[in-house]
Amino acid sequence: MPVVFVLIWSTGFVVARYGMPHAPPFTFLCWRYGLSILAFLIWVQWSGAVWPSTRTQWLHLAVTGLCMHAGYLGGVWAAVRAGIGAGTVSLIVGLQPVLTALWVAASGQGQRVTGRQWTGLALGLAGLLLVVGRKLGLGEVTPFNFACALLALLAITAGTLYQKRFVAPCDVRTANAVQLGAALLVSLPLAWLETGAVDLHPELFGALAWSVLVLTLGGSSLLYLLVQRGAATRVSSLMYLVPPCTALLAWWLFDEQLTLAVLAGLVLTAVGVWLVARAPRVQAA
């Protein structure tokens, strides 16, 4: 399950590159949310899956949907729309395990961040600066698209921690339907404000089909199950595998450059995130 999740999740940034020239980001995402909700409703009706039984559970699922769908996907797609590369945005969002591990360590009673984790944090940030700094020089990274990528990073981190803390175990199909419904409600006004026409290009339909059938029904469902069954930090540590996979896909499909500086930044970030996520996270203060 974790290996399949990493492979699926890595394609999300590539799909953004494919779909972005043919539709504004929030317009595309609203279509994705709507079709995904329809698919989940059919699945729920066919399987007889049980809906959440309390209003509180619906509220908690809605909050995670706002973070893990509207905030995360909205930030990624807006960043790609503003010119940032798929490999670069995946690297920024790939720092999620660092934030998750530090939050878990800092928020626990009698816990503190270990020296090994601080080393990992420094390596991860160094790798990010190495890649992003070069992209700044090339004009790919701007303050706006970098801020959108950071928003996506904060949203997916907050959503993962919130789900692990507040969402009681429930059926993944009905949970996803509720989450996507909340994301659709928030994204519709933003889509209404967007400018630019939708180009009914085959690449748009391909990106939409992959987003709904593979990324949402497959990837989002796997993420929900992984968070539900495992520790938030352990689940987030899978994310450190995503940037290298995405960088290779972006190089193969879009000819995004894989220079020595980019490769070195990817390696530094992966090692740093691994140190943070895998190091012992509990020490007596």
Contacts in CASP RR format, 6 or more apart in sequence:
PFRMAT RR
TARGET T0000
AUTHOR 0000-0000-0000
METHOD contacts of the structure
MODEL  1
MPVVFVLIWSTGFVVARYGMPHAPPFTFLCWRYGLSILAFLIWVQWSGAV
WPSTRTQWLHLAVTGLCMHAGYLGGVWAAVRAGIGAGTVSLIVGLQPVLT
ALWVAASGQGQRVTGRQWTGLALGLAGLLLVVGRKLGLGEVTPFNFACAL
LALLAITAGTLYQKRFVAPCDVRTANAVQLGAALLVSLPLAWLETGAVDL
HPELFGALAWSVLVLTLGGSSLLYLLVQRGAATRVSSLMYLVPPCTALLA
WWLFDEQLTLAVLAGLVLTAVGVWLVARAPRVQAA
1 222 0 8 1.000
1 225 0 8 1.000
1 226 0 8 1.000
2 226 0 8 1.000
2 238 0 8 1.000
4 222 0 8 1.000
5 219 0 8 1.000
5 222 0 8 1.000
5 223 0 8 1.000
5 226 0 8 1.000
5 238 0 8 1.000
6 238 0 8 1.000
6 241 0 8 1.000
6 242 0 8 1.000
6 245 0 8 1.000
7 245 0 8 1.000
8 214 0 8 1.000
8 215 0 8 1.000
8 218 0 8 1.000
8 219 0 8 1.000
8 222 0 8 1.000
9 215 0 8 1.000
9 219 0 8 1.000
9 223 0 8 1.000
9 239 0 8 1.000
9 242 0 8 1.000
10 90 0 8 1.000
10 241 0 8 1.000
10 242 0 8 1.000
10 245 0 8 1.000
10 246 0 8 1.000
10 249 0 8 1.000
11 210 0 8 1.000
11 214 0 8 1.000
11 215 0 8 1.000
11 249 0 8 1.000
12 76 0 8 1.000
12 211 0 8 1.000
12 215 0 8 1.000
12 246 0 8 1.000
13 76 0 8 1.000
13 80 0 8 1.000
13 86 0 8 1.000
13 87 0 8 1.000
13 89 0 8 1.000
13 90 0 8 1.000
13 246 0 8 1.000
13 249 0 8 1.000
13 250 0 8 1.000
14 86 0 8 1.000
14 246 0 8 1.000
14 249 0 8 1.000
14 250 0 8 1.000
14 253 0 8 1.000
14 254 0 8 1.000
15 207 0 8 1.000
15 210 0 8 1.000
15 211 0 8 1.000
15 215 0 8 1.000
16 76 0 8 1.000
16 77 0 8 1.000
16 80 0 8 1.000
16 86 0 8 1.000
16 89 0 8 1.000
16 207 0 8 1.000
17 80 0 8 1.000
17 85 0 8 1.000
17 86 0 8 1.000
17 250 0 8 1.000
17 253 0 8 1.000
17 254 0 8 1.000
18 203 0 8 1.000
18 206 0 8 1.000
18 207 0 8 1.000
19 28 0 8 1.000
19 203 0 8 1.000
19 204 0 8 1.000
19 207 0 8 1.000
19 208 0 8 1.000
20 28 0 8 1.000
20 77 0 8 1.000
20 80 0 8 1.000
20 81 0 8 1.000
21 199 0 8 1.000
21 201 0 8 1.000
21 203 0 8 1.000
22 198 0 8 1.000
22 199 0 8 1.000
22 200 0 8 1.000
22 201 0 8 1.000
22 203 0 8 1.000
22 204 0 8 1.000
22 207 0 8 1.000
23 31 0 8 1.000
23 198 0 8 1.000
23 199 0 8 1.000
23 204 0 8 1.000
24 81 0 8 1.000
24 191 0 8 1.000
24 194 0 8 1.000
24 195 0 8 1.000
24 196 0 8 1.000
24 198 0 8 1.000
25 74 0 8 1.000
25 77 0 8 1.000
25 78 0 8 1.000
25 80 0 8 1.000
25 81 0 8 1.000
25 194 0 8 1.000
26 74 0 8 1.000
26 77 0 8 1.000
26 78 0 8 1.000
26 187 0 8 1.000
26 190 0 8 1.000
26 191 0 8 1.000
26 194 0 8 1.000
27 191 0 8 1.000
27 194 0 8 1.000
27 198 0 8 1.000
28 77 0 8 1.000
28 204 0 8 1.000
28 207 0 8 1.000
28 208 0 8 1.000
29 70 0 8 1.000
29 73 0 8 1.000
29 74 0 8 1.000
29 77 0 8 1.000
29 183 0 8 1.000
29 187 0 8 1.000
29 191 0 8 1.000
30 184 0 8 1.000
30 187 0 8 1.000
30 188 0 8 1.000
30 191 0 8 1.000
31 208 0 8 1.000
32 73 0 8 1.000
32 208 0 8 1.000
32 211 0 8 1.000
32 212 0 8 1.000
32 216 0 8 1.000
33 69 0 8 1.000
33 180 0 8 1.000
33 181 0 8 1.000
33 183 0 8 1.000
33 184 0 8 1.000
33 187 0 8 1.000
34 180 0 8 1.000
34 181 0 8 1.000
34 184 0 8 1.000
35 208 0 8 1.000
35 212 0 8 1.000
36 176 0 8 1.000
36 180 0 8 1.000
36 211 0 8 1.000
36 212 0 8 1.000
36 216 0 8 1.000
36 217 0 8 1.000
37 177 0 8 1.000
37 180 0 8 1.000
37 181 0 8 1.000
37 184 0 8 1.000
39 212 0 8 1.000
39 213 0 8 1.000
39 216 0 8 1.000
39 217 0 8 1.000
40 173 0 8 1.000
40 174 0 8 1.000
40 176 0 8 1.000
40 177 0 8 1.000
40 180 0 8 1.000
40 217 0 8 1.000
41 177 0 8 1.000
43 49 0 8 1.000
43 173 0 8 1.000
43 217 0 8 1.000
44 51 0 8 1.000
44 171 0 8 1.000
44 173 0 8 1.000
44 174 0 8 1.000
44 177 0 8 1.000
47 173 0 8 1.000
49 171 0 8 1.000
49 173 0 8 1.000
49 174 0 8 1.000
50 170 0 8 1.000
50 171 0 8 1.000
50 174 0 8 1.000
51 171 0 8 1.000
51 174 0 8 1.000
52 58 0 8 1.000
52 61 0 8 1.000
52 170 0 8 1.000
52 174 0 8 1.000
52 175 0 8 1.000
52 178 0 8 1.000
57 167 0 8 1.000
57 168 0 8 1.000
57 170 0 8 1.000
58 178 0 8 1.000
60 162 0 8 1.000
60 163 0 8 1.000
60 166 0 8 1.000
60 167 0 8 1.000
60 168 0 8 1.000
61 167 0 8 1.000
61 170 0 8 1.000
61 175 0 8 1.000
61 178 0 8 1.000
61 179 0 8 1.000
61 182 0 8 1.000
62 178 0 8 1.000
62 179 0 8 1.000
62 181 0 8 1.000
62 182 0 8 1.000
63 159 0 8 1.000
63 162 0 8 1.000
63 166 0 8 1.000
63 182 0 8 1.000
64 159 0 8 1.000
64 162 0 8 1.000
64 163 0 8 1.000
64 167 0 8 1.000
64 179 0 8 1.000
65 159 0 8 1.000
65 178 0 8 1.000
65 179 0 8 1.000
65 180 0 8 1.000
65 181 0 8 1.000
65 182 0 8 1.000
65 183 0 8 1.000
66 182 0 8 1.000
66 183 0 8 1.000
66 186 0 8 1.000
67 155 0 8 1.000
67 156 0 8 1.000
67 158 0 8 1.000
67 159 0 8 1.000
67 162 0 8 1.000
68 155 0 8 1.000
68 156 0 8 1.000
68 159 0 8 1.000
68 160 0 8 1.000
68 163 0 8 1.000
68 179 0 8 1.000
68 220 0 8 1.000
68 223 0 8 1.000
69 179 0 8 1.000
69 180 0 8 1.000
69 182 0 8 1.000
69 183 0 8 1.000
69 220 0 8 1.000
70 155 0 8 1.000
70 182 0 8 1.000
70 183 0 8 1.000
70 186 0 8 1.000
70 187 0 8 1.000
71 151 0 8 1.000
71 152 0 8 1.000
71 155 0 8 1.000
71 156 0 8 1.000
71 183 0 8 1.000
72 93 0 8 1.000
72 152 0 8 1.000
72 155 0 8 1.000
72 156 0 8 1.000
73 152 0 8 1.000
73 183 0 8 1.000
74 148 0 8 1.000
74 151 0 8 1.000
74 152 0 8 1.000
74 187 0 8 1.000
75 148 0 8 1.000
75 149 0 8 1.000
75 151 0 8 1.000
75 152 0 8 1.000
75 155 0 8 1.000
76 89 0 8 1.000
76 93 0 8 1.000
76 148 0 8 1.000
76 149 0 8 1.000
76 152 0 8 1.000
78 145 0 8 1.000
78 148 0 8 1.000
79 89 0 8 1.000
79 145 0 8 1.000
79 146 0 8 1.000
79 148 0 8 1.000
79 149 0 8 1.000
79 152 0 8 1.000
80 86 0 8 1.000
80 89 0 8 1.000
80 145 0 8 1.000
82 142 0 8 1.000
82 144 0 8 1.000
82 145 0 8 1.000
82 148 0 8 1.000
83 140 0 8 1.000
83 142 0 8 1.000
83 145 0 8 1.000
84 135 0 8 1.000
84 140 0 8 1.000
84 141 0 8 1.000
84 142 0 8 1.000
84 145 0 8 1.000
84 146 0 8 1.000
84 148 0 8 1.000
84 149 0 8 1.000
85 135 0 8 1.000
85 140 0 8 1.000
85 250 0 8 1.000
85 256 0 8 1.000
86 246 0 8 1.000
86 249 0 8 1.000
86 250 0 8 1.000
86 254 0 8 1.000
86 256 0 8 1.000
87 243 0 8 1.000
87 246 0 8 1.000
87 247 0 8 1.000
87 250 0 8 1.000
87 256 0 8 1.000
88 131 0 8 1.000
88 132 0 8 1.000
88 135 0 8 1.000
88 140 0 8 1.000
88 141 0 8 1.000
88 149 0 8 1.000
89 145 0 8 1.000
89 149 0 8 1.000
89 152 0 8 1.000
90 242 0 8 1.000
90 243 0 8 1.000
90 246 0 8 1.000
90 247 0 8 1.000
91 128 0 8 1.000
91 131 0 8 1.000
91 132 0 8 1.000
91 243 0 8 1.000
91 247 0 8 1.000
91 265 0 8 1.000
91 266 0 8 1.000
91 269 0 8 1.000
92 128 0 8 1.000
92 132 0 8 1.000
92 146 0 8 1.000
92 149 0 8 1.000
92 150 0 8 1.000
92 152 0 8 1.000
92 153 0 8 1.000
93 149 0 8 1.000
93 152 0 8 1.000
93 153 0 8 1.000
93 156 0 8 1.000
93 239 0 8 1.000
93 242 0 8 1.000
94 153 0 8 1.000
94 239 0 8 1.000
94 240 0 8 1.000
94 242 0 8 1.000
94 243 0 8 1.000
94 269 0 8 1.000
94 273 0 8 1.000
95 124 0 8 1.000
95 125 0 8 1.000
95 128 0 8 1.000
95 153 0 8 1.000
95 269 0 8 1.000
95 273 0 8 1.000
96 153 0 8 1.000
96 156 0 8 1.000
96 157 0 8 1.000
96 160 0 8 1.000
96 236 0 8 1.000
96 239 0 8 1.000
97 233 0 8 1.000
97 236 0 8 1.000
97 237 0 8 1.000
97 239 0 8 1.000
97 240 0 8 1.000
97 273 0 8 1.000
97 276 0 8 1.000
97 277 0 8 1.000
98 120 0 8 1.000
98 121 0 8 1.000
98 124 0 8 1.000
98 272 0 8 1.000
98 273 0 8 1.000
98 276 0 8 1.000
98 277 0 8 1.000
99 153 0 8 1.000
99 154 0 8 1.000
99 157 0 8 1.000
100 157 0 8 1.000
100 160 0 8 1.000
100 161 0 8 1.000
100 232 0 8 1.000
100 233 0 8 1.000
100 236 0 8 1.000
100 277 0 8 1.000
101 117 0 8 1.000
101 233 0 8 1.000
101 236 0 8 1.000
101 237 0 8 1.000
101 276 0 8 1.000
101 277 0 8 1.000
101 279 0 8 1.000
101 281 0 8 1.000
102 113 0 8 1.000
102 117 0 8 1.000
102 121 0 8 1.000
102 276 0 8 1.000
103 157 0 8 1.000
103 161 0 8 1.000
104 161 0 8 1.000
104 232 0 8 1.000
104 233 0 8 1.000
104 281 0 8 1.000
105 111 0 8 1.000
105 112 0 8 1.000
105 113 0 8 1.000
105 114 0 8 1.000
105 117 0 8 1.000
105 281 0 8 1.000
105 282 0 8 1.000
106 112 0 8 1.000
106 113 0 8 1.000
110 284 0 8 1.000
110 285 0 8 1.000
111 281 0 8 1.000
111 282 0 8 1.000
111 283 0 8 1.000
111 285 0 8 1.000
112 283 0 8 1.000
112 285 0 8 1.000
114 279 0 8 1.000
114 280 0 8 1.000
114 281 0 8 1.000
114 283 0 8 1.000
116 275 0 8 1.000
116 279 0 8 1.000
116 280 0 8 1.000
117 275 0 8 1.000
117 276 0 8 1.000
117 279 0 8 1.000
117 281 0 8 1.000
119 272 0 8 1.000
119 275 0 8 1.000
120 271 0 8 1.000
120 272 0 8 1.000
120 273 0 8 1.000
120 274 0 8 1.000
120 275 0 8 1.000
120 276 0 8 1.000
120 279 0 8 1.000
121 272 0 8 1.000
121 276 0 8 1.000
122 272 0 8 1.000
123 268 0 8 1.000
123 269 0 8 1.000
123 271 0 8 1.000
123 272 0 8 1.000
123 275 0 8 1.000
124 268 0 8 1.000
124 269 0 8 1.000
124 271 0 8 1.000
124 272 0 8 1.000
124 273 0 8 1.000
126 265 0 8 1.000
126 268 0 8 1.000
127 264 0 8 1.000
127 265 0 8 1.000
127 266 0 8 1.000
127 268 0 8 1.000
127 269 0 8 1.000
128 265 0 8 1.000
128 269 0 8 1.000
130 261 0 8 1.000
130 264 0 8 1.000
130 265 0 8 1.000
130 268 0 8 1.000
131 261 0 8 1.000
131 262 0 8 1.000
131 265 0 8 1.000
131 266 0 8 1.000
131 269 0 8 1.000
132 141 0 8 1.000
132 146 0 8 1.000
133 141 0 8 1.000
134 259 0 8 1.000
134 261 0 8 1.000
134 262 0 8 1.000
135 141 0 8 1.000
157 236 0 8 1.000
160 227 0 8 1.000
160 232 0 8 1.000
160 235 0 8 1.000
160 236 0 8 1.000
161 232 0 8 1.000
163 224 0 8 1.000
163 227 0 8 1.000
163 228 0 8 1.000
164 227 0 8 1.000
164 230 0 8 1.000
164 231 0 8 1.000
164 232 0 8 1.000
167 175 0 8 1.000
167 228 0 8 1.000
169 228 0 8 1.000
172 221 0 8 1.000
172 224 0 8 1.000
172 225 0 8 1.000
172 228 0 8 1.000
173 221 0 8 1.000
175 224 0 8 1.000
176 216 0 8 1.000
176 217 0 8 1.000
176 220 0 8 1.000
176 221 0 8 1.000
176 224 0 8 1.000
179 220 0 8 1.000
180 216 0 8 1.000
198 204 0 8 1.000
223 235 0 8 1.000
226 235 0 8 1.000
226 238 0 8 1.000
227 235 0 8 1.000
233 277 0 8 1.000
233 281 0 8 1.000
234 277 0 8 1.000
236 277 0 8 1.000
237 273 0 8 1.000
237 274 0 8 1.000
237 277 0 8 1.000
237 278 0 8 1.000
239 273 0 8 1.000
240 269 0 8 1.000
240 270 0 8 1.000
240 272 0 8 1.000
240 273 0 8 1.000
240 274 0 8 1.000
240 277 0 8 1.000
241 270 0 8 1.000
243 266 0 8 1.000
243 269 0 8 1.000
243 270 0 8 1.000
244 266 0 8 1.000
244 270 0 8 1.000
247 256 0 8 1.000
247 258 0 8 1.000
247 262 0 8 1.000
247 266 0 8 1.000
248 258 0 8 1.000
250 256 0 8 1.000
251 257 0 8 1.000
251 258 0 8 1.000
END
